[in-house]
Amino acid sequence: MNRYVRVPFRVADIAAIGVYDGAVAGRKPVVLLLHGAGSTKESGLEGAGLLASLGYYAVVFDAYGFGESPHVGRFLNDPLDIFQIYRETSGYINKLIRYLAQVPDADATRVGLVGFSMGAHTIYHYLAYEAASVVRAAVPVCGSPRWDNIARRFILTLEPFVRLRGEETIRSYEERVATFHPWNRLTSVGTAVPLLILAGEEDDRIPADDLREFYRRIREQPCPGPERLRMVVFPGVGHTWTGEMLAAGIDWLRLHLQAVYEGGTCR
């Protein structure tokens, strides 16, 4: 990491770090890295260094309520709180893009998103409701646009929600979440952002079959070709991010942020 420039910065209440190779001249495509639950921006610094070595301006940042966020400790009193985290963090993305448009080493007209688990859930919300035209690639890893079963898992596994573990109560939460999760919008109108869906066949948190069904539905929307929509399910992989997944994500970023793409556009 020592050979790369590391620039901590803040945008309103967002704490972030930009990482790039100072030896690479000119503005560099931007990649925003979204961490999972229980992590912070620092967990993405190794990946940011790798992206910097490939010519990107990589940015790690703390999700709403994590790390240096002023909102730490203000959530998870109710199962629905987790979805506020996803939505609030989704709102950070365009704020960061606007800031980076003024950074001399960053090309904020070419932006990619990469997120794991909670970060991937957040990317799906962003694609459904807030996607800017400058975002040219998205790689959600082990995440889902379907959130109702996330509510069920949280109630059944987190100690603060023991009181809610009756089946009728759980179903009421699932029904509420099903009214607003990004599955609804994405499966009805699709997304203009080239999307690479990465999943583990043995993921016990995010069912691969849910993502297969999502892929089947979104493939029916405009611009569903393999250059703009792809899904890869990795056999034997659970809820984790493997080297193969990383390589697939890097190839997707290269195709849409660096290579000259001659295909059509949905924009």
Beta strands, then each sheet from edge to edge (+ up, - down):
strand 1: 5-11
strand 2: 14-20
strand 3: 28-34
strand 4: 57-61
strand 5: 106-116
strand 6: 135-141
strand 7: 195-200
strand 8: 229-234
sheet 1: 1+ 2- 4+ 3+ 5+ 6+
sheet 2: 7+ 8+
end
